[in-house]
Amino acid sequence: MFDPTIYENLKVILEGIVYDLDLSGKLEITNRRDLVDLARMSRMYSIRVRDTKNRFRPLEAEVVLHTELQDLAGEILEQQHISSIGCHFTVKFYLSVQNIESECPVIEKMIKRIWAMPLNVTQRLAYTYGMPHGSYDNEITLEIFDKINEENSEKITSLVERVIITFENFSRR
């Protein structure tokens, strides 16, 4: 009998939570990917959602669950010496900003307040030629330091709720 990995179990939990929010109208799913990287022997599931409450200022997020060879092998081979087997969780927000110097520090401070956990926040800005001058695409990446496994799978609900709270805060700025 096939025994699903931690990754597969967490993917089902994440997918269920996000699809429930889509059905209730709190989020709208715009894309999803489930990838196997045979060169690196890793798995990655991402689901991209849009804020349904703010039609005038488009806000999107991509929730990413990924695991690497060390975690997959450690689990399948039941290697007890690996201290933390689990999956990594990353969230990316996509929005536009006009004033980099004033908006980006406020965004980072707001993210750290809402998420209140060990994480790395990076903001990557891009300007598309031909777009109105002073409008920049901001990709905000949150890398959660702690791995998630089946023992702390309830964290997924909390993390997805924080995506919604972050959307609400972005809409107010």
Secondary structure, 3 states (H helix, E strand, C coil): CCCCCHHHHHHHHHHHHHHHHHHHCCEEEEEEEEEEECCCCEEEEEEEEEECCCCCCCCEEEEEEEECHHHHHHHHCCCCCCCCCCEEEEEEEEEEECCHHHHHHHHHHHHHHHHCCCEEEEEEEECCCCCCCCCEEEEEEEEECCCECHHHCCHHHHHHHHHHHHHHHHHHC
